[in-house]
Amino acid sequence: MSKNTVVIAADIGTTSAKALAVGLDGCVRAVHAKGYPLLSPEPDAAEQDPDVIADAVFECVREAVRKSGAAPDDVLCVSFSAAMHSLIALDAGNRPLTRSITWADRRAQAFADELNADGTGLSVYRRTGTPIHPMSPLVKLRWLRRERPDVFRRAAKFVGIKEYIFHLLFGRYVVDYSIASTTGMFNLQQCGWDAEAMELAGVQPHRLPEPLPATSVLSGISEADASRLGLRPDTPFVIGASDGALANLGAGVMGSDRLAVTVGTSGAVRKTVDRPVLDERGRLFCYALAENRWVIGGATNNGAIVLQWMRDQLYAQRDQAGTEREDAFDRMLEEAEAAGCGAGGLLFLPLLAGERAPFWNGSARGVFFGLSLRHERKHMVRAAMEGVMFQIAAIASLLEAPEAGGKPAEALAGGGFAKSPLWCQILADMLGIPVAIPDTVESSGLGAARLGMYAVGAVNALEHDWGQSAPLRYEPAGERHGTYRELFGMYMRLYEQVKELFPPISRFQRNE
């Protein structure tokens, strides 16, 4: 291999596609990203045009190759990462009957409630590892069958966005075990489609893509596609895995003694274990990664989007007076730091977008508790930041069970929040363990690159060492940890006290 040899890691995200050109030493030599819109043609809908996404992915691959200076012969392989839970209905001519229905689409809420009400959902979870929620393709299919029966009948295939793109390139509908295990229809023990789940969805195996291991390799794209992508026609394409599972691999969180915490618009907490681990109440996901590697954890809907909302509502007048919007975030963080640990006894349930883990409650809403005349705007911002971290801590506490490996020794932080020293320190103080910041934020893309190198035999181990370091480290303070432990107990009790009021207030809001 030449010194110019690279792996192209293609990452299909919720709001943009990105491709990284990664050298065999783990150095990112080039990056190209392309955004695309999220469409909401009706309440609770969150869709995207699959062809717009495909074009973006192809542009990113081509531009990453070009920017890296690699020749087609220098590209070792293309390896994929993709967002989870998307669903596209296709007719017999492989034409989309729907847009790509994303994880954020909430139109299937009633069908999730229906499955959870009689225990059917928990039974399915115990075989598939996917909590029953409007995000999961199983529930989306039940919604589609009931609410769009003509589309459901005409559909020859139901696939996700990565499977759609692979079909454009290779004429085959294939899905990796990792993405398949996020559908709610994949049996974790058998590594195949689950018969009962498929019956609940109303589909048969021939209407779903063929499941394959994440390290599976396809090759033989057309001359036209090769020219479009800047690749050789025989370039190996590694099917890859889900972005969440690959984020653990990319960050080096491959054992149960470490915790991966990612907070961007939304957030997630994950561990890697060597066998499937399920929560008795169905609160955690369990998704496949590779042989003897499973990623367990939970995702929250409410990450930095909570601070964006507070900026727009509490700082809008200041912006109109001339302060730049990006400066508003700096002001918010300064005020939050001044408010101090515990926000003056103010708690905030930051459930503005409903919630996934650990509550799995699409009707959940935000709640300020403890407001008094002494509280100022700075306390509200601090309570919001701490509320997001309380949600992270609630998920992390479930991952401390003995079967999940017990309490981790440290957490690795990623996503936009990792750029905030205040937020990272709050997390360390709340969890009571050090929080380290890896030297790259491209964890999903790097995970795809690692997987690709292993799949094509360039390295001998999935967790090969690139010599990455975590130069930034936040140590917990005992006094603040004690304060947060006390407040965390109040926070969890607060949710239990008000949760019965969420459905009626949610219905009231929809009908207003």
WOHUMO-V930054 format. One record per residue. N is the residue number from 1. PSI is psi as a letter, one per 20 degrees, with the letter a starting at -180 (999 if undefined). OMEGA is omega in whole degrees, 0 to 359 (NA if undefined). Layout:
# WOHUMO-V930054
N;PSI;OMEGA
N;PSI;OMEGA
This chain:
# WOHUMO-V930054
1;q;181
2;r;178
3;i;179
4;j;182
5;p;179
6;q;166
7;p;175
8;o;178
9;o;180
10;p;184
11;o;182
12;n;184
13;a;181
14;h;183
15;i;179
16;q;170
17;q;180
18;q;174
19;p;178
20;p;168
21;o;188
22;p;176
23;r;180
24;i;176
25;j;179
26;i;179
27;p;178
28;o;185
29;h;178
30;q;177
31;q;172
32;p;181
33;q;179
34;p;181
35;r;175
36;q;187
37;q;170
38;p;187
39;q;180
40;m;184
41;i;178
42;r;182
43;p;177
44;i;179
45;q;175
46;n;188
47;r;176
48;q;178
49;o;184
50;h;180
51;h;174
52;g;178
53;g;180
54;g;178
55;h;179
56;g;179
57;g;182
58;g;177
59;g;182
60;g;178
61;g;181
62;g;184
63;h;176
64;g;176
65;g;183
66;g;183
67;h;181
68;i;184
69;j;181
70;q;171
71;r;178
72;h;180
73;i;181
74;i;183
75;o;183
76;g;178
77;r;170
78;p;184
79;q;192
80;q;167
81;q;181
82;q;172
83;q;186
84;r;165
85;j;178
86;q;181
87;p;177
88;p;174
89;p;182
90;q;178
91;a;184
92;i;177
93;j;179
94;k;177
95;p;180
96;p;173
97;i;176
98;r;165
99;r;173
100;o;180
101;o;191
102;r;178
103;h;184
104;i;181
105;p;186
106;j;184
107;i;182
108;j;184
109;g;183
110;h;182
111;h;172
112;g;179
113;h;181
114;g;180
115;h;182
116;h;187
117;h;185
118;j;179
119;i;179
120;g;181
121;g;180
122;h;178
123;g;178
124;g;180
125;g;184
126;i;176
127;h;188
128;h;180
129;j;179
130;o;176
131;q;181
132;o;188
133;q;179
134;h;182
135;h;192
136;p;179
137;h;175
138;g;182
139;h;177
140;h;179
141;h;176
142;h;176
143;g;182
144;g;181
145;h;182
146;g;188
147;h;179
148;l;188
149;h;180
150;g;177
151;g;182
152;g;180
153;h;183
154;i;186
155;p;174
156;h;180
157;q;170
158;o;186
159;r;172
160;r;186
161;h;180
162;h;179
163;h;177
164;g;181
165;g;178
166;h;177
167;h;177
168;h;183
169;h;190
170;i;179
171;j;179
172;q;174
173;o;180
174;q;179
175;p;179
176;q;180
177;h;183
178;g;178
179;g;179
180;h;183
181;i;175
182;j;184
183;i;187
184;j;183
185;j;186
186;p;181
187;o;186
188;h;182
189;h;184
190;i;184
191;l;178
192;r;181
193;p;184
194;p;187
195;g;182
196;h;179
197;g;178
198;h;177
199;g;177
200;h;179
201;h;181
202;k;181
203;r;176
204;r;184
205;h;183
206;i;177
207;j;179
208;q;178
209;r;180
210;p;179
211;p;179
212;q;175
213;q;183
214;h;181
215;j;180
216;q;184
217;p;173
218;q;177
219;r;179
220;l;174
221;r;182
222;r;177
223;h;181
224;g;179
225;h;178
226;g;178
227;g;180
228;h;185
229;i;183
230;k;184
231;r;169
232;q;177
233;h;181
234;j;178
235;p;178
236;p;173
237;o;178
238;p;187
239;h;172
240;b;189
241;a;180
242;q;183
243;h;180
244;g;180
245;g;181
246;h;176
247;h;176
248;g;180
249;g;182
250;h;180
251;i;181
252;j;179
253;m;187
254;j;175
255;r;184
256;i;179
257;i;179
258;q;183
259;p;174
260;p;178
261;o;180
262;p;176
263;o;169
264;c;173
265;g;172
266;a;181
267;r;179
268;q;175
269;p;187
270;q;168
271;r;173
272;p;181
273;r;185
274;j;176
275;q;179
276;p;177
277;p;182
278;q;176
279;p;186
280;h;179
281;j;175
282;k;185
283;i;183
284;q;172
285;q;172
286;o;186
287;q;178
288;q;170
289;f;179
290;a;182
291;p;180
292;k;177
293;o;180
294;q;180
295;p;180
296;q;179
297;b;181
298;q;180
299;q;175
300;q;177
301;i;195
302;n;177
303;c;181
304;i;177
305;h;178
306;g;178
307;h;176
308;g;178
309;g;181
310;h;177
311;g;183
312;h;184
313;h;187
314;i;184
315;j;183
316;g;182
317;h;178
318;h;179
319;g;181
320;h;180
321;i;174
322;i;178
323;p;178
324;q;184
325;h;179
326;h;177
327;h;179
328;h;178
329;g;178
330;g;178
331;g;179
332;g;182
333;h;177
334;g;181
335;g;180
336;h;179
337;h;180
338;h;181
339;h;177
340;r;182
341;p;178
342;i;174
343;k;178
344;k;179
345;k;178
346;p;177
347;q;178
348;o;168
349;o;189
350;l;191
351;l;188
352;h;183
353;k;190
354;a;180
355;q;169
356;d;184
357;q;352
358;j;188
359;h;181
360;l;185
361;n;181
362;i;180
363;i;184
364;q;181
365;r;182
366;q;180
367;p;165
368;p;180
369;p;178
370;j;181
371;p;176
372;r;181
373;i;181
374;i;183
375;q;179
376;r;179
377;h;182
378;h;178
379;h;180
380;g;179
381;g;179
382;g;179
383;h;178
384;g;178
385;g;179
386;h;178
387;g;176
388;g;180
389;h;174
390;h;176
391;g;176
392;g;181
393;h;179
394;h;177
395;g;182
396;h;181
397;h;178
398;h;181
399;j;177
400;j;178
401;q;181
402;g;181
403;i;177
404;j;176
405;j;177
406;a;183
407;p;180
408;q;180
409;h;179
410;r;176
411;q;173
412;p;186
413;p;177
414;r;184
415;r;184
416;h;183
417;h;181
418;i;177
419;i;182
420;o;177
421;h;180
422;g;182
423;g;179
424;h;179
425;h;176
426;g;180
427;g;179
428;g;180
429;h;183
430;g;181
431;h;182
432;k;178
433;q;178
434;q;175
435;p;181
436;q;180
437;o;179
438;r;184
439;j;173
440;q;177
441;i;184
442;l;189
443;g;180
444;g;179
445;g;177
446;h;175
447;g;177
448;h;178
449;g;178
450;g;181
451;g;180
452;g;179
453;g;179
454;g;184
455;h;182
456;j;173
457;j;179
458;h;176
459;q;186
460;i;183
461;q;179
462;h;182
463;l;181
464;q;187
465;p;174
466;j;180
467;k;179
468;q;180
469;r;175
470;n;189
471;h;180
472;p;183
473;p;180
474;p;181
475;q;180
476;q;175
477;p;186
478;g;182
479;g;180
480;h;177
481;g;178
482;g;177
483;g;182
484;h;177
485;g;179
486;g;181
487;h;179
488;g;176
489;g;177
490;g;182
491;g;182
492;h;177
493;h;178
494;g;179
495;g;181
496;h;182
497;h;187
498;i;189
499;h;180
500;i;180
501;i;182
502;g;180
503;g;181
504;h;179
505;h;176
506;g;178
507;h;178
508;g;180
509;h;180
510;h;184
511;i;185
512;999;NA
